[in-house]
Amino acid sequence: MPRLLGRPVPPGEVVWLTVVWLLLWGDLSVGNVLGGLLAATVIVWALPLPILDSGVRIHPVAAAVFLARFAGDLVMSSFRVALWALRLGVQPPVEVVTVRLRTSSEVMTVLITIALSALPGSLVLEARFADRRLVLHVLGVEGDVPATVQADVTRLEGAIVAAFGTSQDREELR
């Protein structure tokens, strides 16, 4: 990474800020480009951003497997909700279920929460990071609902951690 007076100046940030500068001015000229580069360099040098680790790693094969399974889950849950919608006068079974997660990673918990809320017929009502629990509202699940939902969430959790987790996250599920 290039340095200016002993401080690092990330080129990607300079380019990004220069593009924003050009968009704000609305005119692509040599003066605007040079002014944007100068302003971006000064801003990046004077106000350095901390280096953050999001805690997400993409494992391509596991991510492809997750996306395929998630697409299948989307189709199946959409079909299940549509069938219940077509049954006029019949109320679908609705339950509020608490499930336990195996991961302690807040980032993985957020990804799991997003995936569960995206599926038709399920909604995360509460996420308790301290005791690794999610409270879910589920629609149209019959039979032993808590066991079925726990198994589905555990399978989804495993797929998400395998696709996007760090080595520590993956080790935690073993």
C-alpha positions in Angstrom: 0.0 0.0 0.0 1.4 3.4 -0.9 2.4 5.7 1.9 2.3 9.5 2.2 4.3 11.1 5.0 4.4 7.8 6.8 0.7 7.1 6.6 -0.9 4.5 4.3 -3.1 5.8 1.5 -5.4 2.9 0.2 -5.7 3.4 -3.6 -9.2 1.7 -3.7 -10.6 4.3 -1.2 -9.0 7.2 -3.2 -10.5 5.9 -6.5 -13.9 5.4 -4.8 -13.9 8.9 -3.3 -12.8 10.4 -6.6 -15.8 8.7 -8.4 -18.1 10.2 -5.7 -16.5 13.6 -6.3 -17.0 13.3 -10.0 -20.7 12.3 -9.5 -21.2 15.2 -7.2 -19.8 17.7 -9.7 -21.6 16.0 -12.6 -18.9 16.9 -15.1 -16.0 14.7 -16.3 -13.1 17.1 -16.9 -9.3 16.9 -16.2 -9.7 19.6 -13.5 -12.5 17.6 -11.7 -10.5 14.4 -11.9 -7.4 16.0 -10.5 -9.3 17.9 -7.9 -11.1 14.7 -6.9 -7.9 12.8 -6.6 -6.3 15.5 -4.5 -9.4 15.8 -2.2 -9.7 12.0 -1.9 -6.0 11.6 -1.1 -6.2 14.3 1.6 -9.3 12.8 3.1 -8.0 9.3 3.2 -4.6 10.4 4.6 -6.1 12.7 7.3 -9.0 10.5 8.3 -7.9 6.9 8.1 -10.6 4.2 8.5 -9.9 1.3 10.8 -9.4 -2.1 9.2 -12.5 -4.1 10.0 -12.9 -7.8 9.7 -16.5 -8.7 8.9 -16.1 -12.2 10.0 -17.4 -13.6 6.7 -15.4 -15.9 4.5 -16.8 -17.2 1.2 -16.2 -20.8 0.5 -17.3 -21.2 -3.2 -18.4 -24.8 -3.2 -20.2 -24.6 0.1 -21.8 -21.3 -1.0 -23.1 -22.9 -4.2 -24.5 -25.8 -2.1 -26.1 -23.4 0.3 -27.7 -21.3 -2.5 -29.1 -24.4 -4.2 -30.6 -25.7 -1.0 -31.9 -22.2 -0.1 -33.5 -21.9 -3.5 -35.2 -25.3 -3.0 -36.4 -24.2 0.5 -37.8 -21.0 -1.0 -39.7 -23.0 -3.6 -41.0 -25.5 -1.1 -42.0 -22.9 1.5 -43.7 -20.7 -1.1 -45.6 -23.8 -2.4 -46.7 -24.7 1.2 -47.9 -21.1 2.0 -49.7 -20.9 -1.4 -51.5 -24.2 -0.6 -52.6 -22.9 2.8 -53.8 -19.7 1.1 -55.9 -21.6 -1.4 -57.7 -23.6 1.4 -60.6 -21.2 2.0 -62.0 -21.3 5.5 -59.2 -23.5 6.9 -56.8 -21.8 9.3 -53.2 -23.0 8.8 -51.3 -24.1 11.9 -49.4 -21.3 13.4 -46.8 -21.7 16.2 -44.1 -19.7 18.0 -41.1 -21.8 18.5 -37.8 -21.2 20.2 -34.8 -22.9 18.7 -31.2 -23.1 19.8 -28.3 -22.3 17.6 -24.9 -24.0 17.8 -22.9 -21.0 16.6 -21.8 -18.3 18.9 -20.9 -15.9 16.1 -23.1 -12.9 15.9 -22.4 -12.5 12.2 -23.5 -16.1 11.5 -26.6 -15.5 13.7 -27.5 -12.5 11.6 -27.1 -14.4 8.3 -29.2 -17.2 9.7 -31.9 -14.7 10.8 -31.9 -13.1 7.4 -32.3 -16.4 5.6 -35.0 -17.6 7.9 -37.0 -14.4 7.6 -36.7 -14.6 3.8 -38.5 -17.9 3.7 -42.2 -17.6 3.3 -44.0 -19.0 6.3 -41.3 -18.2 8.8 -40.3 -15.0 10.6 -37.7 -14.4 13.3 -39.4 -12.6 16.2 -36.4 -12.4 18.5 -32.7 -13.2 18.4 -31.1 -13.8 21.8 -27.4 -13.6 21.2 -26.5 -14.3 24.8 -28.1 -17.8 25.0 -27.9 -18.5 21.2 -31.7 -18.7 20.8 -34.1 -17.6 18.0 -37.8 -17.2 18.5 -39.6 -18.0 15.3 -43.1 -17.6 14.1 -43.9 -20.5 11.7 -46.9 -21.1 9.5 -48.2 -24.3 8.0 -45.9 -26.8 9.8 -47.7 -29.9 11.0 -46.7 -32.7 13.4 -44.0 -32.3 16.0 -43.4 -28.6 15.2 -40.6 -27.8 17.6 -38.5 -30.8 16.5 -39.2 -30.2 12.8 -38.3 -26.5 13.0 -35.2 -27.2 15.1 -34.0 -29.7 12.5 -34.6 -27.3 9.6 -32.8 -24.4 11.4 -29.9 -26.7 12.3 -29.6 -27.8 8.7 -29.7 -24.1 7.5 -27.2 -23.1 10.2 -24.8 -25.8 9.1 -25.1 -24.7 5.4 -24.6 -21.0 6.2 -21.6 -21.6 8.5 -20.0 -23.9 5.9 -20.5 -21.4 3.2 -19.6 -18.1 5.0 -18.1 -19.0 8.3 -14.5 -18.6 9.5 -12.5 -21.7 10.4 -13.4 -21.0 14.1 -17.1 -20.9 13.2 -16.8 -24.1 11.3 -14.9 -25.8 14.1 -17.6 -24.8 16.6 -20.3 -26.8 14.7 -18.3 -30.0 14.7 
